[in-house]
Each structure stands twice: as C-alpha cells, then as structure tokens.
Amino acid sequence: MAELGHEVLGVEIDDAKRAALSAGRAPFHEPGLDALLATHVGTGRLRFTDSFAEAGDFGDLHFLCVGTPQSAVGLGADLTAVVDAVESLAAQLTRPTLLVGKSTVPVGTAARLAERMAELAPVGAAAELAWNPEFLREGFGVEDTLHPDRIVMGVASERSEQVLRTFYADAIAGGTPVVVTDFATAELAKVAANAFLATKISFINAIAEVCEAAGADVVDLADAMGHDRRIGRAFLNAGVGFGGGCLPKDIRAFLHRAGELGVDDAMSFLKQVDDINQRRRAQLVQTATELLDGNLVGKRVCVWGAAFKPGSDDVRDSPALWIAGQLQLGGAKVIVYDPQAAHTARQVYPTLEYAGSSIEAARGADLILHLTEWQEFRELDPAEVGAAVARRVLLDGRNVLDAPAWRAAGWTLRGIGRRPA
Ligand SMILES: NC(=O)c1ccc[n+]([C@@H]2O[C@H](COP(=O)([O-])OP(=O)(O)OC[C@H]3O[C@@H](n4cnc5c(N)ncnc54)[C@H](O)[C@@H]3O)[C@@H](O)[C@H]2O)c1
C-alpha cells in the first residue's frame, strides 16, 4: 500500500513481528517484500504500532488481515482474531471510517461484524464495513498485491464502493476487473475459489491413482486435458497434494459452514477432496517404505523441501513435513533440506535433522524424497548427487524432475501416477 503511494500504519500485536517490520524486515520469506519494507519504513510512509487508539486516530480506511485458522475443536474457522481486532478498532472510531475485511471468513461473518461495529463505534453507523477478499498467492504476494487479477467488493453502500474504487484506482485503470456485490457473495467468492482449486488438485491426484493402477501417465494426461481451454493446465499437477495456511482450513471451514446453513449435502464432495489429499500423503509414505524394502528402521532418508510450496517459508500443514515426520516415526533417520523454511520447520518438527544444502542432506541416503518443488532441486546434477548417496533411489513427489536425466545417471526414479520406467 505504501508502494502504491498511501500513508500506512500497520497494527501488529506480536512484539517480535512488529519489531522486525519496524526494522524494515518481513517476519516471513516473501520475494521482493523486504526491499519494499526497507524503502517505505525508510521514507516514513510506513510505520507499525500495537495501538488501536493510534490506528483509530490515523486512518480513514482500515484493512483487516488477521488470521482465521482452523478451530482447535472442529472443522470450522476460529474467528477470535477477527472479532478481537474489529472490537478493538471499533471502540476507537470517532469519525466516518471504512473498515475493509480481507481475511477469509465463513459466509455471514461480515454482516455480524458490521452490526457489532455500529454498536461499539462512538461514531455509530458512520463506521462502515466492506468485504474485499484477498486472492494473493504466497511466493507472489508483492506482484499479486500491486497487480491483482480481480477486485471483489462486498459493500453495503455506494459510499463504501466509491472509497474502494478510489483506493484501487491505479489497478482499475490498469484493467483489473471489479466485481461489486453484497457481503455474503464477496465472502463466498473467496472460499468457493479455494474450494475449486483444491478440487482440481484432488481430482488430478485421484486420476493419478487410476493411472498407477492402469499403467498410464498422469503428466501426459494432464497435458492432454489442459489443452482444453475450458479446463486449463494450471492446478493439474499430481503430487503430494495441497497444504499451507489456506486451502486445507478453508475447505474444512466451508464444509462446516454449509452444515450450519443446512446445505451440507451440496458441499459433501469437499470431504472427498480433503480425504484424497490426506490419502496422497499416506500413500507417499507407503511408496517410500516399499522403496526401502519394506523396512524404515535404521534407514537414512533425505527430504528435499519443507515449505508447503516453493517461494515461501510457510510450513503450515505442509505435506513435506508431515511425510518427513511419519517416516521418522516409522524408524528412519530423516534429514531435511529446504532453501528457506528450515527455521520455521524446526519450530514444528524439532526432532528432524536439518541440513544446509541438498547435497549435505543427501549424503549417505538410502532414499531421497523430492517434496517441495524449489527451482534449485530441478537444477541439481544427478551424477553429483549420485556420488553422495548410499543408494540411487529417488521419489519425486512433485513430478517435475527430469526423469530421463536422473535415470541416465543410474537412478531409480519414481513419480506420482507416472508410467513405470
Ligand atoms: N497467506 C495467504 O496467502 C492468504 C491469501 C489470501 C487470504 N488469506 C487470508 O488472510 C488472513 C491472514 O492470513 P495469514 O496467512 O497472513 O495469517 P497469519 O496468521 O500469518 O498472520 C496474521 C497476523 O495477524 C496478527 N494479529 C492477530 N490478531 C491481531 C489483532 N487483534 N490485531 C492485530 N494483529 C493481529 C498476527 O500476529 C499475525 O501476524 C486469513 O484469513 C487467510 O485465510 C491468506
């Protein structure tokens, strides 16, 4: 927002994160973000605080971007942070203000928050709410924020729409499409998009299981399907499945909310989508065990990747780490290497061993698992890695390594849903 020319005050209640941000450093890995933070903290156009009083005094327009994780007691979303932030801010609103919700929330949340705000704000109904879901992709966060592919505005008044159109004027002038709608549709536009993407991934992973049983090749098949413009090739990559802080919890929260609304039958396929995704992980552990002659005890397993996706150090619900953890539980010695995520992975899985490079992790390994598709893994020299390992056996959980090149260097390489070599 500072890069777009706005004066920005960020409210962050976590002391360590706020200290990093105030020093111009992102508290997580996101390409290009540190440079922008350093620039705009330097110019003073961007500052951070933990004070909602200061925020209320500062802003005409507020964005709500706090987390909505899965509840500890069920499939639904935990809205504690959202409600806390709205209540803390509302109490400070003494002049007309627009609060714009970006967090991913169950449908119906915005309407309840709008009422709560009007109750608590000293300025009353002049404290308005809009819902403007966030579609950025981790790893492309800067690019997606500066050049969004669509802007969805859930609004209750023309004034709110005008404030948002002014705020997004550059993107709109640059051709970004705008959908103006009500709160409920805006909230659903986000969860429905994530449900669709998750379904696409689980669809191709289910097809990969059929390919394995039938001796077909899921990559050729996805290429063939992807040429159909109605389908498209994106998100048709069979592999260890989806993870991260969004898709898994968003489909579960959607399923839960559908139940509350009495339409659980309509959304019951999302349970299958989730099950297929979890099964992929378990099957990968099984395939790894088979490649180790059915016995994990005492085996040395190298895992390339810990982040849930490349370009990020986010390990929330990461398939790579879950698989690494299961192999360790089964008795293997597991050595993980990730270009960015070792520090976040260590917090969640402190008992795994972490290496400083791909080759170091591979040294003496009986099996390598490729689980997060960082570019640097594609560029490895199969002969050089081959000289480091005990056995040249590689399981490509992302189907992106150059299989003929690895096989030519003497490797046994298995993919997901791939034609047997
Ligand atoms: N991560 C993504 O790629 C992405 C993309 C689109 C939408 N979303 C949605 O955006 C929301 C945030 O996601 P995230 O991944 O950034 O979550 P996160 O948990 O990583 O970050 C949330 C931040 O909010 C802070 N916070 C919590 N309560 C607060 C409060 N009362 N006041 C001020 N700060 C507070 C936390 O300390 C934390 O730094 C979620 O609803 C998520 O579903 C995320």
The ligand as an SDF file (V2000), in Angstrom:
LIG
                    3D

 44 48  0  0  0  0  0  0  0  0999 V2000
   -1.4770  -16.3540    3.3750 N   0  0  0  0  0  0  0  0  0  0  0  0
   -2.0910  -16.2090    2.2100 C   0  0  0  0  0  0  0  0  0  0  0  0
   -1.5430  -16.4570    1.1360 O   0  0  0  0  0  0  0  0  0  0  0  0
   -3.5140  -15.6970    2.1630 C   0  0  0  0  0  0  0  0  0  0  0  0
   -4.0970  -15.4230    0.9130 C   0  0  0  0  0  0  0  0  0  0  0  0
   -5.4130  -14.9600    0.8810 C   0  0  0  0  0  0  0  0  0  0  0  0
   -6.1220  -14.8230    2.0720 C   0  0  0  0  0  0  0  0  0  0  0  0
   -5.5250  -15.1230    3.2540 N   0  0  0  0  0  0  0  0  0  0  0  0
   -6.3090  -14.9530    4.4690 C   0  0  0  0  0  0  0  0  0  0  0  0
   -5.7790  -13.8140    5.1320 O   0  0  0  0  0  0  0  0  0  0  0  0
   -5.8590  -13.9920    6.5660 C   0  0  0  0  0  0  0  0  0  0  0  0
   -4.4850  -13.8630    7.1790 C   0  0  0  0  0  0  0  0  0  0  0  0
   -3.6740  -14.9060    6.6910 O   0  0  0  0  0  0  0  0  0  0  0  0
   -2.1260  -15.0060    7.0510 P   0  0  0  0  0  0  0  0  0  0  0  0
   -1.6140  -16.2030    6.3430 O   0  0  0  0  0  0  0  0  0  0  0  0
   -1.4780  -13.6810    6.7980 O   0  0  0  0  0  0  0  0  0  0  0  0
   -2.2390  -15.2460    8.6320 O   0  0  0  0  0  0  0  0  0  0  0  0
   -1.0920  -15.0960    9.7400 P   0  0  0  0  0  0  0  0  0  0  0  0
   -1.6300  -15.8150   10.9280 O   0  0  0  0  0  0  0  0  0  0  0  0
    0.2100  -15.4950    9.1490 O   0  0  0  0  0  0  0  0  0  0  0  0
   -1.0000  -13.5460   10.0370 O   0  0  0  0  0  0  0  0  0  0  0  0
   -1.9530  -12.8610   10.7740 C   0  0  0  0  0  0  0  0  0  0  0  0
   -1.2530  -11.7490   11.5720 C   0  0  0  0  0  0  0  0  0  0  0  0
   -2.2280  -11.0450   12.3130 O   0  0  0  0  0  0  0  0  0  0  0  0
   -1.6990  -10.7290   13.5920 C   0  0  0  0  0  0  0  0  0  0  0  0
   -2.8110  -10.4880   14.5240 N   0  0  0  0  0  0  0  0  0  0  0  0
   -3.6000  -11.4040   15.1290 C   0  0  0  0  0  0  0  0  0  0  0  0
   -4.5330  -10.8010   15.8770 N   0  0  0  0  0  0  0  0  0  0  0  0
   -4.3570   -9.4820   15.7290 C   0  0  0  0  0  0  0  0  0  0  0  0
   -5.0200   -8.3400   16.2430 C   0  0  0  0  0  0  0  0  0  0  0  0
   -6.0770   -8.4550   17.0660 N   0  0  0  0  0  0  0  0  0  0  0  0
   -4.5630   -7.1310   15.8800 N   0  0  0  0  0  0  0  0  0  0  0  0
   -3.5180   -7.0220   15.0340 C   0  0  0  0  0  0  0  0  0  0  0  0
   -2.8340   -8.0640   14.5170 N   0  0  0  0  0  0  0  0  0  0  0  0
   -3.2550   -9.2770   14.8650 C   0  0  0  0  0  0  0  0  0  0  0  0
   -0.8630  -11.9440   13.9470 C   0  0  0  0  0  0  0  0  0  0  0  0
    0.0990  -11.6480   14.9400 O   0  0  0  0  0  0  0  0  0  0  0  0
   -0.2280  -12.2810   12.5850 C   0  0  0  0  0  0  0  0  0  0  0  0
    0.9950  -11.6070   12.4050 O   0  0  0  0  0  0  0  0  0  0  0  0
   -6.5210  -15.3540    6.7630 C   0  0  0  0  0  0  0  0  0  0  0  0
   -7.9010  -15.1790    6.8930 O   0  0  0  0  0  0  0  0  0  0  0  0
   -6.2150  -16.0810    5.4760 C   0  0  0  0  0  0  0  0  0  0  0  0
   -7.1280  -17.1070    5.2060 O   0  0  0  0  0  0  0  0  0  0  0  0
   -4.2410  -15.5330    3.3350 C   0  0  0  0  0  0  0  0  0  0  0  0
  1  2  1  0
  2  3  2  0
  2  4  1  0
  4  5  1  0
  4 44  2  0
  5  6  2  0
  6  7  1  0
  7  8  2  0
  8  9  1  0
  8 44  1  0
  9 10  1  0
  9 42  1  0
 10 11  1  0
 11 12  1  0
 11 40  1  0
 12 13  1  0
 13 14  1  0
 14 15  2  0
 14 16  1  0
 14 17  1  0
 17 18  1  0
 18 19  2  0
 18 20  1  0
 18 21  1  0
 21 22  1  0
 22 23  1  0
 23 24  1  0
 23 38  1  0
 24 25  1  0
 25 26  1  0
 25 36  1  0
 26 27  1  0
 26 35  1  0
 27 28  2  0
 28 29  1  0
 29 30  1  0
 29 35  2  0
 30 31  1  0
 30 32  2  0
 32 33  1  0
 33 34  2  0
 34 35  1  0
 36 37  1  0
 36 38  1  0
 38 39  1  0
 40 41  1  0
 40 42  1  0
 42 43  1  0
M  CHG  2   8   1  16  -1
M  END
$$$$
